[in-house]
Each structure stands twice: as structure tokens, then as C-alpha cells.
Amino acid sequence: MEEEKSKDNAKMDLKSITEQQTCFDKNWILQLNKQESIQEFICLICKQVVNNPMEINCSQHKNMDESLIVGENCLNQFLSQNPNSCPIEPHDNCSYSQSRVAKRCINELD
């Protein structure tokens, strides 16, 4: 019983560590994947492959054709240095949400 609790705690710790990691090294990912397969998953802040993708969905960007994806850790760092701002273009009240579809696609990369 104690061993099961220990394993569960280790899994939770690993999950929180993964969520706090920076984005994935693009050059490392490109060793097994084509540029076309990752281009929609490039973090707009650090220019690497997003980890825990967040989609910027501010009303100011509704006419943009591209997906506005950033890594969760990059976004948190940006917001801590630029409170209530947007990493895409200067305006207040940045709106964002987790992108489960992008996360699923990234997890399927080789």
C-alpha cells in the first residue's frame, strides 16, 4: 500500500516537472520529423516546439489566419515580466487557453 502511494506521488511530481519545462528543442525534434510536421507548433515566444501548448485567443487577433501557439512556461514567464499584456502585440487583457489538439499532435511526433 505504501509503495503504491509512493509511485503515485512520483507520477504527480513527474507531471508537474514536465508542465514546468521549457519548450522542446526544435533541432532535436527535427532529427526524426520534417519541418512541415512541426511548423504549426512553434512557440511564438522562444521559437522552439511548444511544450504544454497554450493558444492565444484575444479578440484583437481574431482576423489572423495562423494559430497563435506558445508554450505554457514561456507564457507564464512573459506574463510575470509583462503583467496583463499580450506576447503577440501590445494590448491589455491577454486571453489564452490550453490547446489540447496541439498537445495531442505534438505527443504523436516521433
N, C-alpha and C positions, 0 to 999 in steps of 0.2 A: 504494500500500500504506500509506504513512504517513498519507494523507488518510483512509483507512478507519478506521485506529486512532483518529485524532482525532475522527471522527464518533461512533465507539463510546464513547469517553471522554465526549464531550459528552452523549450519551444517558444514560449512567450518572450523570453529575453532575446532569442534569435530574431523573432519577428520585429521587435522594437528596434533592434540594431539595424536590420535591413531597411526599415522605414526611415531611419535617420541617415542612411548612407547618401552620399552624393550620387550624381548621375553616373551611368556606366561609360567607360572609356570607349569612344567611338571607334578608334583604331583596333582595339581588341575585338569588338563586335564585328567589324568588317573582315576579320580574318576568316570567318565562316559564313558571312552574309553579304549580299550585294548591296551597294549603295541605295538602290531603289527601294529595297525592303525596309530600310531604316529612316529614309529621309523625312517621313511624316512624324517621326518620333524623336526629333532633335530638340533638345531643350533650348528655348529662346533666350535663356539667361547665360548658360555656360557652354552651349553649342555641343554638348555630348548627348548620348542616348538617355532619355529620361528614365529615372527611377521613381516609382510611385507617381505616375503622370497626373498632373492637375491641368484642367482645361480652363483657360481664361475666357470668361463669357460675359464681359462687361458690355453694356448696351452701346458703348462708344465704338465697339469693334464689330457690330453685327453685320456690316457690309463687307467684311474681309472674307476672301474665299478660302484661305488656308486655316488649318486647325492651329489654335494658339495653345501649344502644349509646353509646360515647364515641369521640371522635377519638383517634388514636394519640398525637399530640403532646400533647393535653390530658391523657391518661392518664399519659404519661411525666412531664409537669410535676407532676401531682398526686402521683405516686409518689416523685418526687425530694424533694418537700416533706413527704410523709407516708409514709415508708418502711413497706412491708409492711402497708399499710392498704387500705381499700376506699372508692371515691368514692360508693357508693350509701348505705351505712350503716356505722357504725364496727364493724369487726371485723378481725382479722388474716388474713393469707394470702389476699389477693385473687387470684381465679382469672379469667383472661381469655384470649381467643383472637381471631385475625383473623376478621372476618366477610366472607367472600368474596361471599356472596349480597347483603348490603347494599352492598358496594362495586360490584358489577355493576349493581344498581338505581340507585345514585347516578350512575354513569357514563352511564346511559341517560337521565337527566334532560336537558331542553333547556337 
